[in-house]
Amino acid sequence: MARIIDGEKLKKEVASTFHGAIGLTVTGAVHEIIDRQPTVDLESLFFAVGKRADYLEKLYTKIQAVTRL
């Protein structure tokens, strides 16, 4: 499974940006948020994109009917 964002890269960026006691607090909070994000597998991603494409196709058909183009 892969994340939409590169969590490890983001964690390193946060760690290098914030320093000291505040940095530890911010870094810990960001790590917690990243770790709670859902992962994405290709099957569910393709399913979501397919559903969106179907919706857009139906919307396009309705727009054509209304505008008669």
PDB file of N, CA, C and O in Angstrom:
ATOM      1  N   MET A   1       0.841  -1.177   0.000  1.00  0.00           N
ATOM      2  CA  MET A   1       0.000   0.000   0.000  1.00  0.00           C
ATOM      3  C   MET A   1       0.890   1.244   0.000  1.00  0.00           C
ATOM      4  O   MET A   1       1.974   1.252   0.584  1.00  0.00           O
ATOM      5  N   ALA A   2       0.417   2.272  -0.654  1.00  0.00           N
ATOM      6  CA  ALA A   2       1.187   3.511  -0.740  1.00  0.00           C
ATOM      7  C   ALA A   2       0.324   4.668  -0.277  1.00  0.00           C
ATOM      8  O   ALA A   2      -0.904   4.631  -0.356  1.00  0.00           O
ATOM      9  N   ARG A   3       0.983   5.666   0.195  1.00  0.00           N
ATOM     10  CA  ARG A   3       0.273   6.880   0.590  1.00  0.00           C
ATOM     11  C   ARG A   3       0.249   7.842  -0.595  1.00  0.00           C
ATOM     12  O   ARG A   3       1.115   7.794  -1.468  1.00  0.00           O
ATOM     13  N   ILE A   4      -0.748   8.707  -0.610  1.00  0.00           N
ATOM     14  CA  ILE A   4      -0.816   9.714  -1.658  1.00  0.00           C
ATOM     15  C   ILE A   4       0.356  10.685  -1.501  1.00  0.00           C
ATOM     16  O   ILE A   4       0.936  11.130  -2.491  1.00  0.00           O
ATOM     17  N   ILE A   5       0.696  11.005  -0.266  1.00  0.00           N
ATOM     18  CA  ILE A   5       1.848  11.867  -0.010  1.00  0.00           C
ATOM     19  C   ILE A   5       3.008  11.004   0.450  1.00  0.00           C
ATOM     20  O   ILE A   5       2.814   9.896   0.950  1.00  0.00           O
ATOM     21  N   ASP A   6       4.213  11.520   0.277  1.00  0.00           N
ATOM     22  CA  ASP A   6       5.398  10.815   0.747  1.00  0.00           C
ATOM     23  C   ASP A   6       5.595  11.194   2.214  1.00  0.00           C
ATOM     24  O   ASP A   6       6.212  12.213   2.526  1.00  0.00           O
ATOM     25  N   GLY A   7       5.065  10.364   3.103  1.00  0.00           N
ATOM     26  CA  GLY A   7       5.089  10.656   4.536  1.00  0.00           C
ATOM     27  C   GLY A   7       6.480  10.789   5.105  1.00  0.00           C
ATOM     28  O   GLY A   7       6.733  11.670   5.927  1.00  0.00           O
ATOM     29  N   GLU A   8       7.385   9.931   4.683  1.00  0.00           N
ATOM     30  CA  GLU A   8       8.748   9.983   5.224  1.00  0.00           C
ATOM     31  C   GLU A   8       9.451  11.271   4.824  1.00  0.00           C
ATOM     32  O   GLU A   8      10.156  11.871   5.636  1.00  0.00           O
ATOM     33  N   LYS A   9       9.266  11.699   3.583  1.00  0.00           N
ATOM     34  CA  LYS A   9       9.874  12.954   3.120  1.00  0.00           C
ATOM     35  C   LYS A   9       9.300  14.138   3.895  1.00  0.00           C
ATOM     36  O   LYS A   9      10.038  15.039   4.295  1.00  0.00           O
ATOM     37  N   LEU A  10       7.993  14.134   4.106  1.00  0.00           N
ATOM     38  CA  LEU A  10       7.349  15.208   4.845  1.00  0.00           C
ATOM     39  C   LEU A  10       7.831  15.254   6.289  1.00  0.00           C
ATOM     40  O   LEU A  10       8.045  16.334   6.840  1.00  0.00           O
ATOM     41  N   LYS A  11       8.001  14.088   6.902  1.00  0.00           N
ATOM     42  CA  LYS A  11       8.520  14.036   8.275  1.00  0.00           C
ATOM     43  C   LYS A  11       9.916  14.639   8.358  1.00  0.00           C
ATOM     44  O   LYS A  11      10.218  15.367   9.303  1.00  0.00           O
ATOM     45  N   LYS A  12      10.769  14.345   7.382  1.00  0.00           N
ATOM     46  CA  LYS A  12      12.130  14.891   7.363  1.00  0.00           C
ATOM     47  C   LYS A  12      12.113  16.402   7.178  1.00  0.00           C
ATOM     48  O   LYS A  12      12.892  17.116   7.810  1.00  0.00           O
ATOM     49  N   GLU A  13      11.225  16.890   6.312  1.00  0.00           N
ATOM     50  CA  GLU A  13      11.100  18.335   6.077  1.00  0.00           C
ATOM     51  C   GLU A  13      10.692  19.058   7.357  1.00  0.00           C
ATOM     52  O   GLU A  13      11.251  20.103   7.690  1.00  0.00           O
ATOM     53  N   VAL A  14       9.727  18.507   8.066  1.00  0.00           N
ATOM     54  CA  VAL A  14       9.251  19.123   9.310  1.00  0.00           C
ATOM     55  C   VAL A  14      10.353  19.107  10.354  1.00  0.00           C
ATOM     56  O   VAL A  14      10.573  20.096  11.053  1.00  0.00           O
ATOM     57  N   ALA A  15      11.042  17.981  10.455  1.00  0.00           N
ATOM     58  CA  ALA A  15      12.105  17.852  11.446  1.00  0.00           C
ATOM     59  C   ALA A  15      13.235  18.847  11.171  1.00  0.00           C
ATOM     60  O   ALA A  15      13.828  19.381  12.109  1.00  0.00           O
ATOM     61  N   SER A  16      13.536  19.099   9.904  1.00  0.00           N
ATOM     62  CA  SER A  16      14.624  20.035   9.588  1.00  0.00           C
ATOM     63  C   SER A  16      14.185  21.490   9.706  1.00  0.00           C
ATOM     64  O   SER A  16      15.031  22.377   9.814  1.00  0.00           O
ATOM     65  N   THR A  17      12.886  21.753   9.688  1.00  0.00           N
ATOM     66  CA  THR A  17      12.376  23.122   9.755  1.00  0.00           C
ATOM     67  C   THR A  17      12.254  23.622  11.193  1.00  0.00           C
ATOM     68  O   THR A  17      12.616  24.761  11.487  1.00  0.00           O
ATOM     69  N   PHE A  18      11.752  22.786  12.073  1.00  0.00           N
ATOM     70  CA  PHE A  18      11.521  23.183  13.459  1.00  0.00           C
ATOM     71  C   PHE A  18      12.610  22.624  14.357  1.00  0.00           C
ATOM     72  O   PHE A  18      13.043  21.484  14.191  1.00  0.00           O
ATOM     73  N   HIS A  19      13.057  23.450  15.326  1.00  0.00           N
ATOM     74  CA  HIS A  19      14.135  23.040  16.224  1.00  0.00           C
ATOM     75  C   HIS A  19      13.730  23.260  17.674  1.00  0.00           C
ATOM     76  O   HIS A  19      12.799  24.018  17.948  1.00  0.00           O
ATOM     77  N   GLY A  20      14.408  22.618  18.592  1.00  0.00           N
ATOM     78  CA  GLY A  20      14.173  22.815  20.017  1.00  0.00           C
ATOM     79  C   GLY A  20      12.927  22.107  20.510  1.00  0.00           C
ATOM     80  O   GLY A  20      12.408  21.190  19.874  1.00  0.00           O
ATOM     81  N   ALA A  21      12.451  22.576  21.695  1.00  0.00           N
ATOM     82  CA  ALA A  21      11.289  21.953  22.331  1.00  0.00           C
ATOM     83  C   ALA A  21      10.040  22.094  21.468  1.00  0.00           C
ATOM     84  O   ALA A  21       9.252  21.155  21.352  1.00  0.00           O
ATOM     85  N   ILE A  22       9.860  23.256  20.868  1.00  0.00           N
ATOM     86  CA  ILE A  22       8.699  23.468  19.996  1.00  0.00           C
ATOM     87  C   ILE A  22       8.797  22.543  18.790  1.00  0.00           C
ATOM     88  O   ILE A  22       7.794  21.992  18.336  1.00  0.00           O
ATOM     89  N   GLY A  23      10.000  22.379  18.280  1.00  0.00           N
ATOM     90  CA  GLY A  23      10.210  21.497  17.138  1.00  0.00           C
ATOM     91  C   GLY A  23       9.824  20.072  17.440  1.00  0.00           C
ATOM     92  O   GLY A  23       9.234  19.393  16.599  1.00  0.00           O
ATOM     93  N   LEU A  24      10.154  19.603  18.646  1.00  0.00           N
ATOM     94  CA  LEU A  24       9.787  18.235  19.017  1.00  0.00           C
ATOM     95  C   LEU A  24       8.280  18.072  19.090  1.00  0.00           C
ATOM     96  O   LEU A  24       7.740  17.050  18.666  1.00  0.00           O
ATOM     97  N   THR A  25       7.599  19.078  19.627  1.00  0.00           N
ATOM     98  CA  THR A  25       6.141  19.022  19.727  1.00  0.00           C
ATOM     99  C   THR A  25       5.498  19.035  18.347  1.00  0.00           C
ATOM    100  O   THR A  25       4.617  18.227  18.052  1.00  0.00           O
ATOM    101  N   VAL A  26       5.947  19.961  17.506  1.00  0.00           N
ATOM    102  CA  VAL A  26       5.385  20.071  16.158  1.00  0.00           C
ATOM    103  C   VAL A  26       5.692  18.808  15.355  1.00  0.00           C
ATOM    104  O   VAL A  26       4.815  18.260  14.688  1.00  0.00           O
ATOM    105  N   THR A  27       6.930  18.358  15.425  1.00  0.00           N
ATOM    106  CA  THR A  27       7.321  17.159  14.685  1.00  0.00           C
ATOM    107  C   THR A  27       6.501  15.952  15.123  1.00  0.00           C
ATOM    108  O   THR A  27       6.041  15.176  14.286  1.00  0.00           O
ATOM    109  N   GLY A  28       6.318  15.791  16.422  1.00  0.00           N
ATOM    110  CA  GLY A  28       5.514  14.673  16.927  1.00  0.00           C
ATOM    111  C   GLY A  28       4.085  14.748  16.447  1.00  0.00           C
ATOM    112  O   GLY A  28       3.501  13.734  16.064  1.00  0.00           O
ATOM    113  N   ALA A  29       3.510  15.951  16.464  1.00  0.00           N
ATOM    114  CA  ALA A  29       2.122  16.121  16.014  1.00  0.00           C
ATOM    115  C   ALA A  29       1.994  15.807  14.529  1.00  0.00           C
ATOM    116  O   ALA A  29       1.044  15.144  14.111  1.00  0.00           O
ATOM    117  N   VAL A  30       2.947  16.281  13.733  1.00  0.00           N
ATOM    118  CA  VAL A  30       2.897  16.032  12.289  1.00  0.00           C
ATOM    119  C   VAL A  30       3.066  14.539  11.996  1.00  0.00           C
ATOM    120  O   VAL A  30       2.374  13.986  11.141  1.00  0.00           O
ATOM    121  N   HIS A  31       3.983  13.899  12.706  1.00  0.00           N
ATOM    122  CA  HIS A  31       4.181  12.455  12.519  1.00  0.00           C
ATOM    123  C   HIS A  31       2.889  11.696  12.828  1.00  0.00           C
ATOM    124  O   HIS A  31       2.524  10.758  12.120  1.00  0.00           O
ATOM    125  N   GLU A  32       2.214  12.109  13.879  1.00  0.00           N
ATOM    126  CA  GLU A  32       0.969  11.448  14.264  1.00  0.00           C
ATOM    127  C   GLU A  32      -0.104  11.628  13.192  1.00  0.00           C
ATOM    128  O   GLU A  32      -0.822  10.684  12.862  1.00  0.00           O
ATOM    129  N   ILE A  33      -0.210  12.830  12.655  1.00  0.00           N
ATOM    130  CA  ILE A  33      -1.199  13.110  11.605  1.00  0.00           C
ATOM    131  C   ILE A  33      -0.892  12.281  10.359  1.00  0.00           C
ATOM    132  O   ILE A  33      -1.791  11.683   9.768  1.00  0.00           O
ATOM    133  N   ILE A  34       0.373  12.249   9.966  1.00  0.00           N
ATOM    134  CA  ILE A  34       0.767  11.496   8.768  1.00  0.00           C
ATOM    135  C   ILE A  34       0.480  10.013   8.959  1.00  0.00           C
ATOM    136  O   ILE A  34      -0.040   9.355   8.058  1.00  0.00           O
ATOM    137  N   ASP A  35       0.819   9.491  10.126  1.00  0.00           N
ATOM    138  CA  ASP A  35       0.631   8.064  10.374  1.00  0.00           C
ATOM    139  C   ASP A  35      -0.836   7.655  10.401  1.00  0.00           C
ATOM    140  O   ASP A  35      -1.156   6.493  10.152  1.00  0.00           O
ATOM    141  N   ARG A  36      -1.734   8.597  10.702  1.00  0.00           N
ATOM    142  CA  ARG A  36      -3.164   8.282  10.744  1.00  0.00           C
ATOM    143  C   ARG A  36      -3.838   8.352   9.377  1.00  0.00           C
ATOM    144  O   ARG A  36      -4.990   7.943   9.233  1.00  0.00           O
ATOM    145  N   GLN A  37      -3.125   8.868   8.368  1.00  0.00           N
ATOM    146  CA  GLN A  37      -3.722   9.001   7.045  1.00  0.00           C
ATOM    147  C   GLN A  37      -3.886   7.632   6.403  1.00  0.00           C
ATOM    148  O   GLN A  37      -3.019   6.768   6.541  1.00  0.00           O
ATOM    149  N   PRO A  38      -4.999   7.434   5.701  1.00  0.00           N
ATOM    150  CA  PRO A  38      -5.233   6.131   5.078  1.00  0.00           C
ATOM    151  C   PRO A  38      -4.276   5.889   3.916  1.00  0.00           C
ATOM    152  O   PRO A  38      -3.805   6.823   3.267  1.00  0.00           O
ATOM    153  N   THR A  39      -4.009   4.640   3.679  1.00  0.00           N
ATOM    154  CA  THR A  39      -3.187   4.284   2.532  1.00  0.00           C
ATOM    155  C   THR A  39      -4.089   4.041   1.337  1.00  0.00           C
ATOM    156  O   THR A  39      -5.294   3.837   1.485  1.00  0.00           O
ATOM    157  N   VAL A  40      -3.502   4.064   0.165  1.00  0.00           N
ATOM    158  CA  VAL A  40      -4.258   3.903  -1.068  1.00  0.00           C
ATOM    159  C   VAL A  40      -3.667   2.728  -1.842  1.00  0.00           C
ATOM    160  O   VAL A  40      -2.455   2.653  -2.045  1.00  0.00           O
ATOM    161  N   ASP A  41      -4.529   1.820  -2.266  1.00  0.00           N
ATOM    162  CA  ASP A  41      -4.054   0.770  -3.165  1.00  0.00           C
ATOM    163  C   ASP A  41      -4.585   1.088  -4.569  1.00  0.00           C
ATOM    164  O   ASP A  41      -5.544   1.844  -4.722  1.00  0.00           O
ATOM    165  N   LEU A  42      -3.963   0.515  -5.567  1.00  0.00           N
ATOM    166  CA  LEU A  42      -4.320   0.847  -6.940  1.00  0.00           C
ATOM    167  C   LEU A  42      -5.754   0.472  -7.277  1.00  0.00           C
ATOM    168  O   LEU A  42      -6.416   1.189  -8.028  1.00  0.00           O
ATOM    169  N   GLU A  43      -6.242  -0.627  -6.742  1.00  0.00           N
ATOM    170  CA  GLU A  43      -7.607  -1.059  -7.049  1.00  0.00           C
ATOM    171  C   GLU A  43      -8.628  -0.022  -6.592  1.00  0.00           C
ATOM    172  O   GLU A  43      -9.531   0.328  -7.352  1.00  0.00           O
ATOM    173  N   SER A  44      -8.498   0.476  -5.357  1.00  0.00           N
ATOM    174  CA  SER A  44      -9.460   1.463  -4.869  1.00  0.00           C
ATOM    175  C   SER A  44      -9.284   2.804  -5.575  1.00  0.00           C
ATOM    176  O   SER A  44     -10.254   3.537  -5.772  1.00  0.00           O
ATOM    177  N   LEU A  45      -8.045   3.126  -5.958  1.00  0.00           N
ATOM    178  CA  LEU A  45      -7.808   4.369  -6.691  1.00  0.00           C
ATOM    179  C   LEU A  45      -8.481   4.312  -8.060  1.00  0.00           C
ATOM    180  O   LEU A  45      -9.146   5.267  -8.461  1.00  0.00           O
ATOM    181  N   PHE A  46      -8.314   3.198  -8.783  1.00  0.00           N
ATOM    182  CA  PHE A  46      -8.948   3.053 -10.089  1.00  0.00           C
ATOM    183  C   PHE A  46     -10.460   3.055  -9.965  1.00  0.00           C
ATOM    184  O   PHE A  46     -11.144   3.605 -10.828  1.00  0.00           O
ATOM    185  N   PHE A  47     -11.003   2.447  -8.905  1.00  0.00           N
ATOM    186  CA  PHE A  47     -12.441   2.430  -8.687  1.00  0.00           C
ATOM    187  C   PHE A  47     -12.960   3.858  -8.488  1.00  0.00           C
ATOM    188  O   PHE A  47     -13.977   4.240  -9.068  1.00  0.00           O
ATOM    189  N   ALA A  48     -12.257   4.640  -7.668  1.00  0.00           N
ATOM    190  CA  ALA A  48     -12.677   6.019  -7.405  1.00  0.00           C
ATOM    191  C   ALA A  48     -12.610   6.861  -8.675  1.00  0.00           C
ATOM    192  O   ALA A  48     -13.514   7.652  -8.942  1.00  0.00           O
ATOM    193  N   VAL A  49     -11.558   6.699  -9.449  1.00  0.00           N
ATOM    194  CA  VAL A  49     -11.420   7.455 -10.695  1.00  0.00           C
ATOM    195  C   VAL A  49     -12.506   7.028 -11.684  1.00  0.00           C
ATOM    196  O   VAL A  49     -13.075   7.866 -12.383  1.00  0.00           O
ATOM    197  N   GLY A  50     -12.792   5.726 -11.742  1.00  0.00           N
ATOM    198  CA  GLY A  50     -13.842   5.229 -12.633  1.00  0.00           C
ATOM    199  C   GLY A  50     -15.218   5.784 -12.279  1.00  0.00           C
ATOM    200  O   GLY A  50     -15.990   6.156 -13.163  1.00  0.00           O
ATOM    201  N   LYS A  51     -15.522   5.839 -10.975  1.00  0.00           N
ATOM    202  CA  LYS A  51     -16.803   6.396 -10.533  1.00  0.00           C
ATOM    203  C   LYS A  51     -16.898   7.866 -10.926  1.00  0.00           C
ATOM    204  O   LYS A  51     -17.949   8.330 -11.368  1.00  0.00           O
ATOM    205  N   ARG A  52     -15.806   8.589 -10.763  1.00  0.00           N
ATOM    206  CA  ARG A  52     -15.786  10.013 -11.099  1.00  0.00           C
ATOM    207  C   ARG A  52     -15.974  10.204 -12.606  1.00  0.00           C
ATOM    208  O   ARG A  52     -16.681  11.116 -13.035  1.00  0.00           O
ATOM    209  N   ALA A  53     -15.341   9.342 -13.405  1.00  0.00           N
ATOM    210  CA  ALA A  53     -15.479   9.436 -14.862  1.00  0.00           C
ATOM    211  C   ALA A  53     -16.928   9.167 -15.278  1.00  0.00           C
ATOM    212  O   ALA A  53     -17.452   9.849 -16.158  1.00  0.00           O
ATOM    213  N   ASP A  54     -17.569   8.194 -14.663  1.00  0.00           N
ATOM    214  CA  ASP A  54     -18.978   7.919 -14.958  1.00  0.00           C
ATOM    215  C   ASP A  54     -19.851   9.121 -14.631  1.00  0.00           C
ATOM    216  O   ASP A  54     -20.733   9.487 -15.408  1.00  0.00           O
ATOM    217  N   TYR A  55     -19.601   9.730 -13.481  1.00  0.00           N
ATOM    218  CA  TYR A  55     -20.369  10.913 -13.072  1.00  0.00           C
ATOM    219  C   TYR A  55     -20.180  12.045 -14.081  1.00  0.00           C
ATOM    220  O   TYR A  55     -21.147  12.692 -14.482  1.00  0.00           O
ATOM    221  N   LEU A  56     -18.929  12.281 -14.490  1.00  0.00           N
ATOM    222  CA  LEU A  56     -18.659  13.368 -15.440  1.00  0.00           C
ATOM    223  C   LEU A  56     -19.287  13.099 -16.797  1.00  0.00           C
ATOM    224  O   LEU A  56     -19.749  14.028 -17.460  1.00  0.00           O
ATOM    225  N   GLU A  57     -19.311  11.843 -17.216  1.00  0.00           N
ATOM    226  CA  GLU A  57     -19.948  11.487 -18.481  1.00  0.00           C
ATOM    227  C   GLU A  57     -21.456  11.769 -18.440  1.00  0.00           C
ATOM    228  O   GLU A  57     -22.018  12.301 -19.397  1.00  0.00           O
ATOM    229  N   LYS A  58     -22.100  11.410 -17.332  1.00  0.00           N
ATOM    230  CA  LYS A  58     -23.535  11.683 -17.180  1.00  0.00           C
ATOM    231  C   LYS A  58     -23.812  13.182 -17.140  1.00  0.00           C
ATOM    232  O   LYS A  58     -24.782  13.657 -17.731  1.00  0.00           O
ATOM    233  N   LEU A  59     -22.959  13.919 -16.445  1.00  0.00           N
ATOM    234  CA  LEU A  59     -23.106  15.374 -16.366  1.00  0.00           C
ATOM    235  C   LEU A  59     -22.947  15.999 -17.748  1.00  0.00           C
ATOM    236  O   LEU A  59     -23.709  16.894 -18.116  1.00  0.00           O
ATOM    237  N   TYR A  60     -21.972  15.539 -18.508  1.00  0.00           N
ATOM    238  CA  TYR A  60     -21.752  16.041 -19.862  1.00  0.00           C
ATOM    239  C   TYR A  60     -22.971  15.785 -20.740  1.00  0.00           C
ATOM    240  O   TYR A  60     -23.367  16.651 -21.521  1.00  0.00           O
ATOM    241  N   THR A  61     -23.568  14.599 -20.617  1.00  0.00           N
ATOM    242  CA  THR A  61     -24.759  14.258 -21.388  1.00  0.00           C
ATOM    243  C   THR A  61     -25.917  15.190 -21.036  1.00  0.00           C
ATOM    244  O   THR A  61     -26.642  15.636 -21.925  1.00  0.00           O
ATOM    245  N   LYS A  62     -26.094  15.486 -19.759  1.00  0.00           N
ATOM    246  CA  LYS A  62     -27.157  16.402 -19.331  1.00  0.00           C
ATOM    247  C   LYS A  62     -26.917  17.809 -19.855  1.00  0.00           C
ATOM    248  O   LYS A  62     -27.854  18.481 -20.286  1.00  0.00           O
ATOM    249  N   ILE A  63     -25.684  18.252 -19.821  1.00  0.00           N
ATOM    250  CA  ILE A  63     -25.350  19.592 -20.322  1.00  0.00           C
ATOM    251  C   ILE A  63     -25.630  19.670 -21.829  1.00  0.00           C
ATOM    252  O   ILE A  63     -26.147  20.674 -22.319  1.00  0.00           O
ATOM    253  N   GLN A  64     -25.287  18.610 -22.551  1.00  0.00           N
ATOM    254  CA  GLN A  64     -25.588  18.582 -23.983  1.00  0.00           C
ATOM    255  C   GLN A  64     -27.093  18.671 -24.244  1.00  0.00           C
ATOM    256  O   GLN A  64     -27.524  19.365 -25.165  1.00  0.00           O
ATOM    257  N   ALA A  65     -27.882  17.978 -23.441  1.00  0.00           N
ATOM    258  CA  ALA A  65     -29.334  17.993 -23.613  1.00  0.00           C
ATOM    259  C   ALA A  65     -29.905  19.383 -23.356  1.00  0.00           C
ATOM    260  O   ALA A  65     -30.815  19.833 -24.052  1.00  0.00           O
ATOM    261  N   VAL A  66     -29.361  20.051 -22.353  1.00  0.00           N
ATOM    262  CA  VAL A  66     -29.878  21.382 -21.999  1.00  0.00           C
ATOM    263  C   VAL A  66     -29.438  22.436 -23.024  1.00  0.00           C
ATOM    264  O   VAL A  66     -30.235  23.280 -23.433  1.00  0.00           O
ATOM    265  N   THR A  67     -28.179  22.382 -23.430  1.00  0.00           N
ATOM    266  CA  THR A  67     -27.655  23.406 -24.333  1.00  0.00           C
ATOM    267  C   THR A  67     -27.863  23.057 -25.803  1.00  0.00           C
ATOM    268  O   THR A  67     -27.695  23.908 -26.677  1.00  0.00           O
ATOM    269  N   ARG A  68     -28.228  21.807 -26.074  1.00  0.00           N
ATOM    270  CA  ARG A  68     -28.455  21.317 -27.441  1.00  0.00           C
ATOM    271  C   ARG A  68     -27.224  21.511 -28.308  1.00  0.00           C
ATOM    272  O   ARG A  68     -27.337  21.863 -29.482  1.00  0.00           O
ATOM    273  N   LEU A  69     -26.055  21.285 -27.740  1.00  0.00           N
ATOM    274  CA  LEU A  69     -24.801  21.386 -28.517  1.00  0.00           C
ATOM    275  C   LEU A  69     -24.279  20.043 -28.896  1.00  0.00           C
ATOM    276  O   LEU A  69     -23.239  19.946 -29.548  1.00  0.00           O
TER     277      LEU A  69
END
